[in-house]
């Protein structure tokens, strides 16, 4: 038996390679979507923005990868604990990602602000009939009206309204009014903080999405570990069943052989008894030296049966005849150890020992497509009625085939039309040669 691999419970829940791949996929998706959005909106300086965005994605991925060991501490926590910790912990991480975004785009934002200031300065130097809107150091909004439109100090509300009506339509756009009052209410930094908050919240939901993906991977690893353990338990149970069935063969055979040996001693056939003892010793040295759950090459299985025939030939020197016919192409095929033993033993017990006539036991093996077919036949009187021991041997072989091959193997047995009994085994052809 091969040594099992390291249990999954002693390995990292989610491999680092898989974590990095999930992060790369997340930020690659963000990069593609954001770039396509820029194309659709027709943003200026597209390529400088793409290069900076790529840098942001790489740095953000590395930062989130650095946080992964902390997230790994939640692998065995409850779903509620994971939910709360991730909701809270994602906030500082999203702020850090926002700061990375601002730092990378700082030079472009500064250039844009400088451009806007230059445009505003040029507009204030022009003398035109348009309304000029500017801002003082305190953040107050200053509206410069063209000559002839300045209301008198003692003007009434109707006069002020008339002056307002005289402002050109270009200066009365709703969005201009909203901008004026917004800047007056919140000051210079409102737009900057609004942009930062929007970026931070976007990163916040990206972090939550990756955390959800990570815990889904954790669940997948747990399912894989459970499946691995189930497979190990199933294999262990199967090996235990195979050992139990295999050990049922040896005591049964030993019991019959010792009875025969005792009979030889009692009738004074010491030479035959000594020969049987030597053959029995060789037989058990070969059968007990290996793992009973391991398969055996068919050529070795046939040699074991030849030893068994030699042992029984001492008991039935004139009645036991044997024929072994094995195709050379299947000599290296692997079969469960001593799978033929109960079948051969049944033939000796219920055919050879049950009659005074010579009985031929034939063992054959040949290939049938991708299947190996083994048969044990005899030309004796056949299986007697109510032979419990006969059925035990066949049940043992059937159970071993089922434990080893499942539904891929089969056993068929019954009386032959011409007399005697036949048992045919079919199992997958598995070669033991490299």
SEVOSE-79910 format. One record per residue: z, y, x of N, C-alpha, C, O in turn. Coordinates in steps of 0.1 Angstrom, whole numbers, plus 2048, in hexadecimal, padded with zeros to 3 digits. Each point is the difference from the previous one (the first is absolute). Layout:
REM SEVOSE-79910
ZYXZYXZYXZYX/...
END
This chain:
REM SEVOSE-79910
8007F480880080C7F880080C80980780180A/7F28097F27FF80D80880C8087FC8058007F5/7FF80881580B8097FE7FC80B7F67F6807803/8127FC7F37FC80B7F680080D80780880280A/7F18087F17FF80D80580D8077FD8097FC7F8/7F981080E80C8087FE8018047F17F68057FB/8157F97FF8028047F27FC80E7FD802809809/7F87FA7EC7FB80D7FD80C80A7FF7FF80C803/80D7EF7F880B8087FF80580680D80680B800/7F67EF80B80480580D7F580980680280580C/7F47FE7ED7F580880580080E7F98068017F5/7F380981080080D7F97FA7FE7F27F77F87FE/80F80F7F97FB7FF7F27F28037FE7F87F87FB/80481480B7F28037FF7FB80380F806808807/7F07F17FE7FC80280D7FC80E8037FB8077F8/8087FE8157FC80D8037F28037FF7FC80B7FC/7FB7EB8077F28027FE7FC8047F27F88087FE/80E7F17F97FD8037F180580D7FC7FA8077F8/8127FD80D80580E7FD7F780A8057FD80A7F9/7FE7F58147F780A8057F38007F97FA80B7FE/8017EA7FE7F47FF7F88018077F37F78077FB/8157F87FE8028067F38018108027FA8077F8/80C7FD81380080F8027F28058047FC80A7FB/7FD7EF80D7F38048037F78017F47F88097FE/8097ED7F97F88007F480480C7F77F78067FA/8167FD80580580B7F77FA80D8057FA8087F8/8077FB8157FC80D8057F18008027FA80B7FF/7FF7EA8037F28008007FA8047F27F78077FE/8107F47F77FC8037F380280F7FD7F88077FA/8147FE80B80280F7FE7F68088077FB80A7FB/8017F28117F78078087F28017F97FA80B800/8027EA7FB7F37FF7FA8008097F37F68077FE/8147F77FA8018087F380080F8037F98087F9/8107FC81080180E8037F38068067FC80B7FD/7FD7ED80B7F48058067F58017F57F880A800/8077EC7F77F68017F580380C7F77F78067FB/8167FD80380480B7F87FB80D8077FC8097F9/8067F88147FB80C8077F18027FF7FC80B7FE/7FD7EA8027F18017FE7FD8057F27F78087FF/8107F27F77FD8047F380380E7FD7F98077F8/8127FE80E80580E7FD7F880A80980180C7FE/7F87EF80C7F88098088098098097FD80C802/80D7EE8048098088097F980480C7F77F9805/80C8138017FB80580C8077F880C80A7F97FE/7EF80780D8067F980D8037F27FD80B7FB803/7EC7FD7F78027F37FC8047F780C80A7F9800/7EE80780A8027F780C80D8038078077F7804/7FC8167FF80E80280680B7FB7F780A7FB805/7F48067EE80B7FA7F78007F180180B7FA800/7EA8008017FF7F18018087FB80D8077F77FF/7F681080C8077FC80C80F8018008077F8804/7FD8137F680E8037FE8077F67F680B7FB803/7ED8027F38067F77F68017F280680A7F97FD/7ED80380C8017F380680C7FF8098077F6801/7FC81580680C80180980C7FF7F780A7F9804/7F680E7F180C7FF7F78027F27FB80C7FB7FF/7EA7FE7FD8017F27FB8067F780B8087F77FD/7F380A80F8057F880B80F8038038087F6801/7FC81680080E8048038097FC7F480B7FB802/7F08067F28087FD7F48027F080080B7FC7FC/7EA7FD8078027F180080A7FC80A8087F77FE/7F880F80E8097FD80B80F8037FC8097F8802/7F88137F780E8047FC8057F67F580C7FC801/7EC8007F68047F77F58027F28078097F97FB/7F080380F8027F480780E8008078067F6800/7FE81680580C80180680C7FE7F680B7FC804/7F28087F080B7FF7F58017F17FB8097FD7F9/7EC7FB80A8007F27FA80D7F88038047F97F7/80180781680D7F980280B8037F68087F87FD/7F981580080A8047F67FD7FA7F28097FC7F9/7EA8048047FC7FA7F38037F18008027FB7F5/7FD7FF8168017F280180F7FC7FD8027F47FC/80781580680E7FD7FC8027FD7F180A7FA7FC/7EC80B7FC8017FE7F27FA7F37FB8007FE7F4/7FB7FA8157F87F47FC8087F77F77FB7FB7F6/81280480D8087F67F88098077F68097FA7FA/7F48138038088087F67FA7FD7F37F57FC7FE/8138087F77FB7FF7F37F580B7FD7FE809808/7FB7F47ED7F580A7FD80580D7FD7FA80A803/8127F77F680680D7FD80380880C7FE80C801/8097ED80980380780C7F480580880080B805/7F67ED7FB7F38048077FB80C7F97FC80A807/8047F67EC7FA80C7F980780D8037FA80A802/8137F57FD80880D8037FE80480E7FE80C802/8047EB8087FF80480E7F28068037FF80A807/7F77F07F47F28048037FD80E7F97FA809807/80B7F97ED7FE80D7F980780B8087FA80B802/8127F380380780A8087FA80180E7FE80B805/8007EA8027FC80080D7F28058027FC80580B/7FC7FB7EB7F28048017FF8108017F6805805/8148027F680080E80180080680E7F6807803/8137F68057FF80580E7F47FB8087FA808808/8017EC7F57F47FB8067F48087FC7F7803808/8088007EB7F58087FB80080E8067F6806802/81680080080180D8067FB80080E7F9809805/80B7EC8037FB7FF80D7F17FF8017FA805809/8007F37ED7F27FF8007F980D7FC7F5803806/8128057F27FA80D7FD80180980C7F6808802/8147F880680180880C7F57FC80A7FA809807/8037EA7FA7F57FC8087F38067FB7F8805808/8067FB7EB7F48057FB7FF80F8037F5805804/8168037FA7FF80E8037FE80380F7F9809803/80D7EF8057FF80280F7F17FE8047FB808808/7FF7EE7F37F27FD8047F680B7FA7F7804807/80C8017ED7F780A7FA80580E8037FA80A7FA/8107F880F80580E8027F68098067FF80C7FB/7F87F080E7F78098067F58047F67FC80C800/8007EB7F77F68037F680680A7F57F98097FC/8147F58018068097F680280E8067FE80A7F9/8057F781480280D8067F280780180080C7FD/7F67ED8067F28068007FC8057F37FA80B7FE/8097ED7F77FD8047F380880D7FC7FA8097FA/8127F880980980B7FD7FA80D80780080B7FA/7FD7F38137FA80B8077F38057FA7FD80C800/7FB7EB7FB7F38047FA8038087F37F980A7FE/8117F17FA8038087F480580E8037FD8097F9/80B7F881180680D8047F580A80480080C7FD/7F67EF80B7F58088047F88047F47FB80C7FF/8027EC7F77F98037F480780B7F87FA8097FB/8147F68058078097F880080E80780080A7F9/8017F68147FF80D8087F38077FE80080C7FF/7F57ED8017F38067FE7FF8067F27FA80A7FE/80C7EF7F87FF8057F380880D7FD7FC8087F8/80F7FA81080880C7FE7FA80C80680380B7FC/7F47F380E7F980C8067F58057F87FB80B803/8007EE7F37F58057F88048097F580A7FD7F9/7EF80D8058028097F57F67FC7F57F4802801/8117F97F47F87FC7F58078037F380B804800/7EE7F97F68068027F28077F47FB8048007F5/7FF7F68148077F57FC80F801802805808808/8037F17F180E8008028047F880C7FB7F4801/80D8118088057F980C80E7FB7FE8098097FD/7FA7EB80580D7FA7FF8057FC80E7F97F9807/81380C7FC8067FD80D80F7FD7FF8058007F5/8017FD81680E7FC7FF80780780C7FB80180B/8118057F280880680B8097F68078007F47FD/80881180C8097F780880A7F97F88057F5803/7FF8117F280B7FA7F77FA7F67F78087FA7F8/7EB8048077FA7F77F77FC8067F37FC7F97F7/8058148087FD8077F37F08017FF7FA80280B/8017FD7EA7F28027FD7FC80E7FF8068077F7/7F07FE8107FB80E8007F28007FA7F87F9805/80680E7F17F38017F97FA80E80380680A7FB/7EF7F780C7FA80D8037F48027F67F77F8800/80A8137F87F68027F67F680B806804808808/7F07F77F47F680A80480480E7FB8088017F6/7F280981080380E7FC7FC8027F17F67FA7FC/81280D7FD7FD8037F28077F67F77FF8017F4/8067F48128067F67F78107FF8028067F87FA/7FF81280F80E8008028078067F47FD80C7FD/80C7ED7FC8078067F480980B80480680080B/7FC8097EB80980B80380F7FB7FF8027F67F9/80781180E80E7FB8008058007F28087F87FC/7F48127FB8068017F37F77F87F68018027F4/7F67F58117F77F97F78087F77F780A7FA804/7F28057F08067F77F67FB7F28027F87FE808/80E7F97F07FC7F28007F17FE7FD7F97F8805/8028117F27F27FF7FC7F780480B7F67FB802/80F8108067F880480C7FF7F680A7F67FD806/8167FC7FD8007F580A7F77F57FB7FA7FA809/8068037EA7F87F67FB7F18038027F87F8803/8058157FB7F28058027FC7FF80E7F57FC803/8158078067FC7FF80F7FE7F18037F77FD808/8117FA7F27FE7F28037F37FB7FB7F97F8806/80380E7EE7F37FC7FB7F48048087F67FA800/80D8118087F58058097FE7F880C7F6802808/8137F47FB7FF7F880C7F47F77FE7FE7FA7F6/7F98058147F57F77FE8037F27FD80B7FB803/7EC7FE7F68037F37FB8027F680C8087F77FE/7F280C80E8027F780B80F8008058047F6806/8038157F780E8018048097FB7F580C800803/7EF7FC7F28097FC7F57FE7F17FC8037FC7F5/7F87FC8157FF7F27FE80E7FA7FE809803807/7F87F47F080E7FA7FE8067FA80C80C801802/7EB7F88078067FA80C80580B80980A7FD808/7F080E7F980580B80880D8057FC809803808/7F97FE7EB80D8057FA80B7F680380B803804/7F17F07FA80A7F580380480080F80C7FF803/7EA80380680480180E80980C8038097FE808/7F480D7F280880C80380E7FE7FC80A802807/7F87F97EC80E7FE7FB8077F580780C800802/7ED7F58028067F580780580580E80B7FD804/7ED80A80380480580D80B80A7FF809800809/7F88087ED80B8097FE80D7F97FD80A805804/7F57F17F480C7F97FC8057F780B80D7FF802/7EB7FA8068047F68097FE80480F8067F9808/7F38117FB7FF80480E7F47F98077F97F97FA/8078098137F57FB8088007F18027F57FA801/8168007FF8017F28047FE7F67F48017F4802/7FD8127F27FF7F67F57F47F78018027F47FF/7F38118047F47F78018017F680B7FC7F57FF/80B80F80D8027F780B8097F47FC7FD7F5803/80E80F7F680A7F57FC7FA7F77F58037F4800/7F58127F87FA7F87F57F67F68067FF7F47FC/7FA81080F7F77F78078087F58077FC7F47FF/80F80F8078087F68078067F67F68007F4803/8058117F28067F77F67F57F77FA8037F47FE/7F18118007F57F77FB7FD7F580A7FE7F57FC/80180F8117FE7F680A80B7F68017FE7F4801/80F8117FE80B7F78018017F67F58027F4802/7FB8107F28007F77F47F57F68018017F47FC/7F38108097F57F78028047F580A7FD7F47FE/80981080D8057F680A80B7F77FA8017F4804/8078127F480B7F87F97FB7F47F98057F5801/7F180E7F77FA7F57F87F87F68097FF7F47FC/7FC81080F7FA7F780980A7F78067FE7F4802/80E81280280B7F78058047F67F68037F5803/7FF8107F08047F67F67F67F57FE8047F57FE/7EF80F8037F67F67FE8007F580B7FF7F47FD/80381180F8017F680B80D7F87FF7FF7F4803/80C8127F980C7F87FE7FE7F57F68057F5802/7F580E7F37FD7F67F67F77F58058027F47FE/7F481080A7F77F68078087F78097FE7F4801/80B8128078087F980A8097F57F98007F5804/80780F7F18087F77F97F87F57F88057F57FE/7EF80E7FF7F77F67FA7FD7F680B7FF7F47FD/7FF81080F7FE7F780C80C7F88027FF7F4804/80D8127FB80C7F88028017F57F68047F5803/7F980E7F08007F67F67F67F58038037F47FE/7F180F8077F67F68038057F780C7FE7F4800/80981280A8067F880B80B7F77FB8017F5804/8078107F280B7F87FB7FA7F47F88057F5801/7F080D7F87F97F67F87FA7F580A8017F47FE/7F981280D7FB7F780A80B7F78077FE7F4802/80D81280080B7F98068057F57F78047F5804/7FD80F7EF8057F67F67F67F48008047F57FE/7EF80E8027F67F68008017F780C7FE7F47FF/80481280D8027F980C80C7F67FF7FF7F5804/80C8107F780C7F87FF7FE7F57F78047F4802/7F580F7F27FD7F57F77F77F58068037F47FE/7F481080A7F77F78078087F78097FE7F4802/80B8138068097F88098097F67F98017F5805/80580F7F08087F77F87F87F47FB8047F5800/7EF80F7FB7F87F57FB7FC7F680B8007F47FE/7FD81180E7FC7F880B80C7F78057FF7F4803/80D8127FC80C7F98048037F57F68037F4804/7FB80F7F08027F67F57F67F48028037F57FE/7F180F8057F57F68018037F780C7FE7F4800/80781280B8037F880C80C7F77FD7FF7F4805/80B8117F480B7F77FD7FB7F47F78057F5802/7F280E7F57FB7F57F77F87F68088027F47FE/7F681180C7F97F78088097F78097FD7F4801/80D81280480A7F98088067F57F88017F4804/8038107F08077F67F77F77F47FD8047F5800/7EF80E7FD7F77F67FC7FC7F780C7FF7F47FF/80081380D7FD7F880C80B7F78047FE7F4804/80F8107FB80B7F88038027F57F68087F6803/7F280B7F18017F57F77F87F48058037F47FC/7F380F80C7F77F58058077F780A8007F47FF/80681380B8067F880C80B7F67FB7FF7F5804/80B8107F580A7F67FC7FB7F47F88047F5802/7F280E7F57FB7F57F87F97F68098027F47FE/7F681180B7F97F780980A7F88097FE7F4802/80B81380380A7FA8088087F57F98037F6806/80080D7EE8087F67F87F87F37FF8057F5802/7EE80C7FA7F77F47FF7FF7F980D8007F4801/7FE81480A7FE7FA80D80C7F88057FF7F5806/80D8117F880C7F98048027F37F88057F7806/7F88097EE8017F47F87F77F58068037F5801/7F080F8027F77F78068057FB80E7FF7F4803/8078158058057FC80D80C7F77FE8017F6808/80780C7EE80B7F77FE7FB7F27FC8067F6804/7F08097F47FA7F37FC7FB7F980C8017F4801/7F88138087FB7FA80C80B7FA8097FE7F5806/80D8127FB80B7FC8088067F37FA8047F7807/7FD8097EC8077F57F97F77F38018067F6800/7ED80B8017F87F48007FD7FD80F7F87F7803/80E8108067FE7FD80E7F48048077FC7FB80B/7FD80F7F07F480580780480D8087FD80B7FD/80A7F280E80480B8097F580780680180D802/7F57EC8027F48088077FA8097F67FD80C804/8017F07F07FA8097F680A80B7FD7FB80C7FD/8127F180280980B7FE80080A80B80180C7FD/7FE7EF80F80080A80C7F48087FF80080C803/7F47EE7FA7F48087FF80180B7F57FB80B801/80B7F17F48028097F580980C8047FD80B7FC/80D7F280B80A80A8057F880A80980380C7FF/7F57EF80A7F98098097F68097F87FF80C803/7FA7EE7F47F78087F880780A7F77FC80B7FF/80F7F17FC8088097F880580B80880180C7FB/8047F281180580A8097F480A80380380C800/7F17EF8037F58098037FC8087F47FD80C801/8047EE7F37FC8077F480A80B7FD7FB80C7FD/8127F280480980B7FD80180A80B80380C7FE/7FA7F180F7FF80A80A7F580A7FD80280C803/7F37EF7F87F58097FD8028087F37FD80C7FF/8097EE7F78028077F380B80A80180080A7F8/80B7F481080B8088007FF80B80B809809800/7ED7F78087FF80A80B7FB80D7FC80380A806/7F67F77EE7FB80C7FC8078067F48087F97FA/7F48138028058067F47FA7FA7F47F47FE7FF/8147FD7F77FB7F97F57F78097F77F97FB7F7/80881280A7F88097F87F28038067F88067FA/8077F68137F38038067F57F57FC8047F57FD/7F08108047F57F77FD7FD7F780D80580380B/7F47F37F37FD7F680B7F17FE8007FA7FF7F5/8017FF8177F17FD8017FE7F27FA8087F7801/7ED8087F87FD7F37F98007F480A8047F57FC/7F780D8108007F680A80E7FB8038027F4802/8088157FE80D7FC8038067F97F48087F6801/7F580F7F38047F97F37FB7F28008087F77FC/7EC8078077FA7F28008087F780A8027F47FE/80181180E8077F980A80E7FC7FB8057F4803/8028147F580D7FD7FB7FE7F47F68087F77FF/7ED80A7F97FE7F57F67FD7F38078037F57FC/7F680B8107FD7F480780D7FA8068027F4800/80781580480E7FB8048077F97F58067F6801/7F98107F38067FB7F47FA7F27FD8077F67FD/7EC8098047F97F37FD8057F680A8027F47FD/8008108108047F780A80E7FB7FD8037F4803/8068147F880D7FC7FC8007F67F58077F6800/7F180D7F67FF7F77F47F87F38038027F67F9/7F680B8117F87F48048097F58057FD7F47FF/80F81080680A7F68058057F87F48037F4801/7FF8137F48057FA7F47F57F77F98037F57FB/7F08118057F67F97F97F47FD8097F58077FF/80D7F080B7F57FE80A7F37FB7FB7F6802805/80B7F67F07F47FA7FA7FB8077F47F47FD7FB/81480B7FF7FC8067F37FB80F8017F88047F8/80D8038127FC80E8017F48028088007FE80C/7F58077EE7F48048077FE80F7FE8038057F5/7F88028157FF80E7FF7F28048047F97FA809/8028117F17F38068038038108018058057F6/7F780181580180E8017F28068037FA7FC80A/80280D7ED7F280680280280F7FE8028057F5/7FD80281680180F8017F48068067FD7FC80C/7FD80D7EE7F580780680480980C80B805800/7ED7FB80A80380780C80280F7FD807807807/7F27FE7EF80080E7FD80D8057FB80280C800/8067EB7FB80D8047FA80C7FC80880C8017FB/7F27FA81180B7FB80880A80B80380C7FE802/7EF80E80080880C8038068077F480780A802/7F67F17F28058077F480F7FF7FF8067F6805/8008157F680F8007FF8047FB7F27FB8057F6/80F7F380A8057FA7F481080180080580080B/8018007EA80F7FF8008057F38077FA7F57FD/80F80C80C8057F48078047F57F78088027F7/7F47F280C8047F47F97FC8007F18077FA7F8/7EE80D8057FC8017F27FB7F37FB8007FD7F4/7FB7FA8167FA7F37FC80B7F57FF7FE7F67FB/80E80D80B80A7F68018047FA7F38007F37FF/8048157F78047F97F37F57F87FA8037F67F9/7F080E8097F57F97F97FE7F28077FE7F67FA/80280B8147FF7F380780C7F77FD7FE7F47FF/80E81280080C7F87FE7FF7F97F28047F57FE/7F78137F87FE7FA7F37F77F48008037F67F9/7F280B80E7F77F58018067F48067FD7F47FC/80B80E80F8067F480680A7FA7F78017F47FF/8078147FA80B7FB7F87FB7F97F38047F67FC/7F28117FD7FB7FB7F37F37F88017FC7FA7F5/7FE8058167F47F88018027F480A7FE7F57FC/80680E8118017F680A80C7F77FD7FF7F47FF/80D8137FE80C7F87FE8007F97F38087F67FE/7F080E7F98007FA7F27F77F47FE8007FB7F6/7F98018157F77F47FF8007F880D80480580A/7F77EF7F57FF7F880C7F28008067FE7FA80A/7F980D7EF7F38018057FE80C80A808809800/7EE7F68087FD80B8097FC80D7F87F97FF7F7/80D80C80D7FD80D7FA7FB80A80A80680180B/7EF8057F27FB80A80980480E7FB7FD8047F5/80980481480380E7FD7F68098088007FF80D/7F98097EC7F680980780480E7FF8048057F5/7FB80281680380E8017F38078057FA7FD80A/80280D7EE7F38068028028108008098057F9/7EF80280F80180E8007F28058037F97FC809/80280E7EE7F380680280080E7FB8098047F8/7ED80380B7FE80E7FC7F78017F37F67F97FF/80F80F7F87F88027F37FF8107FF8098067F9/7ED80080C7FE80E80080B8078088027FD80C/80680B7EE80B80780780E7F97FD80A806802/7F57ED7F980C7F97FD8017F38097F57FA804/8178027FE8037F38078047F67F68098037F8/7F17F28088037F57F78067F48077F97FA809/8138027F48077F58058027F67F58038037F5/7FC7F080F8027F57F68077F58067FE7FC80C/80B7FD7EC8067F48047FE7F67F48048027F5/7F57F380F7FD7F67F58047F28058027FE80C/8017FA7EA8037F28047F97F77F57FC8047F5/8037EF80E7FA7F77F780A7F67FB7FD7F47FD/81081080280A7F77FC8018007F07F68037FA/8157F88018017FE7F280280D7F88008017F4/80180A81380280D7F980E8047FE8097F8803/7FA8137F880D8057FD8067F97F47FA8007F5/8127F980D8067FA7F580680A7F680280B804/8007F17F08068087F680F8038038077F8806/7FD8157F780E8048028057FF80E80B7FC803/7EC80880680380080E80480E8047F8809804/8157F97FB80580E8037FE80580E7FD80C802/8047EB8077FE80480E7F28048037FE80A808/7F97F07F27F28048017FD80E7FC7FA808807/80C7FC7ED7FE80D7FB80780B8087FC80B801/80F7F180680880A8087F780480C80080B804/7F97EB8027F780380C7F58097FC7FD80A807/7FD7F37EE7F58097FB80580E7FC7F980A803/8127F77F780680D7FD80380880C7FE80C800/8077ED80A80380780D7F380680680080C804/7F57EC7FC7F48058057FA80C7F87FC80A805/8057F47EE7FB80B7F780880D8027FA80B800/8137F480180880C8027FE80680D80080D801/7FE7EC80A7FD80580D7F38088007FE80A806/7F87F07F37F380680080180E7F87FA80A804/80D7F57F180280C7F880780B8087FC80C800/80F7F080780780A8087F880680B80280B804/7F57ED8027F880480B7F48087FC7FC80A807/7FD7F17EF7F38057FD7FF8077F27F68067FC/8147F87FB7FF8057F37F67F87F88007F4800/7F88137F87F67FA7F87F37FC8077F77FA7FA/8098098137F47FD8087FF7F18037F57FB804/8167FD7FB7FF7F28048037F87F38058057F6/7F77EE80B8017F77F48037F28057FD7FD80B/8087FB7EC8027F28037FC7F87F38048037F5/7F47F380D7FB7F77F68037F28047FE7FC80B/8087FC7EC8037F28037FF7F87F37FF8057F5/8007ED80E7FE7F77F57FB7F38047FC7FE80C/8037F87EB7FB7F38037F18008027F98087F9/8027F08107F27FF8027F97F67F78077F67FD/7ED80D7FF7F97F67F77FF7F28068017F67F9/7FC80A8147FF7F380780D7FA8048007F6807/80B8117F680D7FA80480680980A7FA806809/8147FA7F780780880A80380E7FB7FF8037F4/80580581580480E7FD7FB80A80A7FD7FC80B/8008107F07FA80A80880780E7FE8038037F4/7FF80481680580E8007F78098087FE7FD80C/7FE80E7EE7F780980780680E8008058057F6/7FC80081680680E8027F48098047F87FD808/80880F7F27F780B80480780C8038098057F9/7F480181380780C8047F68098087F67FB805/80D8127FC7F78088087FF7FB80F80A7FC806/7EA8057FF7FE7FC80E80380B8097FA80A801/8117F480780580A8098007F980E8067F6803/7F28108067FE7FB80D80B80580980480B7FF/8017EC80A80B8048097FA80480E808803809/7EB7FD7F87FA80380D7FC80F8007FC8057F6/8068028157FD80E8027F18027FF7FB80B801/
END
